[in-house]
Amino acid sequence: MYLSHPVRRMRDDPLDDEVAALRVEPADDARAALESRVESLGGSLERELQFGGIVVSLAESAVSDLCELDGIERIETVDTLGY
């Protein structure tokens, strides 16, 4: 799984009370698991992007739990992509 540098920082040293806006690219068979995991972490799916990406928002403190999900190909911040 590819994690951008800012996502690795959030995973390793999250800021309290900060919300992360992330572009997550799940494998084809991991979409339902991603939706379930994000919801269980108190986050939300904001919108679908072209080519299978999904924008999610969740507390920075939950990023490490999201990164443990199998079937994720990449996670980047929305800012990294210029949205």
Residue, then its C-alpha position, 0 to 999 in steps of 0.5 A: m500500500y502506498l501512503s503519502h508522506p502527510v498520511r504517514r505523519m498522521r498515522d504515526d503522530p496524529l493531531d488531536d481534534e483534527v479531521a483528515a480529508l483523504r483520497v483512498e483507492p481500494a482494490d475492487d473487492a475492498r470497497a464494502a470493507l472500506e465503507s464499513r471501516v470508515e463508518s466504524l471509525g466515525g468517519s464519512l465517505e464524502r464522494e467518489l472520484q474517477f478511476g475508483g478513488i473515494v474521498v473520506s473524512l475522519a479524525e486524524s487519530a483514526v488514520s492508523d486504523l484505516c491504514e490497517l485495512d487490507g485491500i487498500e492500494r493507496i491513501e493520500t491527502v486530498d490536498t496532495l491531489g489539488y482538490 
